[in-house]
């Protein structure tokens, strides 16, 4: 974040209440405009990447900056040379589901109402509940769920992606992992 130059993954709650840098302890807030820019670019990756079930993106050809996401590369890193961002948030966006913290199997995400969601592992049965920060509910209609693992839990498991966004694409639902650094 901006104070000391140390990158760290703030939790989803930082959108409403800010986060403290683990190095300098200075508070850092995620500006709503930073969040909006990052999420809209993540949505573009979801819409234009694979799987493209209805072949809606084929006509874009070489003009599609995310044509290889989900095919020859697992994710898009944002910002990039092709897509700069004003936001200091750094994202990795691609198809997939968050893995179970216990066994690593892909989780099933159930979206409830008012920004609430649950995850369940079909392998070991582990369950968790999550909620979007209230300021984000309805802000970006494509967001169906935000799964935020505690930074210490994520780090202990070697997770690079402490957040996972489940987004709805234009013609199908496709999850996208998003990590903020």
C-alpha positions, 0 to 999 in steps of 0.5 A: 500500500502507499505508505512504506511500499510493502505490498500486502493482501488486505481482506475484503473488509478493508473496503469499508474499514481500511487495513493496517500495513503489517510492516509500518502499521499505517492505516490504508483504505481501499478507495471505492474507485480503486475497487470499482476499477479492479472489479470491472477489469476482473469482470472483463477477464471473466467475460472475455476469457475461457470457458466461452461456452457460447463462442461469443468471443471468437469474432474478436480474434486477436483483439481479445486481450484475454483470449488465452486466459483459461486455455494456454494461461491459467489467469490474467495478471492486472495491471498489465502492459496492455491494461494499466490501472490507476488502482494499487490493487493487483489481481490475478483473474481466471476460471476456477473455484477456491480450493478447500482449506482442509483437502484442496478439493474445489469448493461449491459456493452457494449464493444466498441473499443480501451478500451472504454465501456459503462454501461446502467441500464435496470431498470432506464436507468442510463448510464456511459462511462469508458475506460481502461487505455491506457497501459492496452489496449491489454495487457491482451486480456481476459479483455473486460472492466474495470469499475472503480467507483470513490472511494468516490462514491463507499464508499458512497454506501458501495461498497467493489468493486470499480473496476469491470473487465469483462473478457472473459473465455475460452468458454464463457464471464463471468464478474468478480468483482475485488477490489484492496485494 
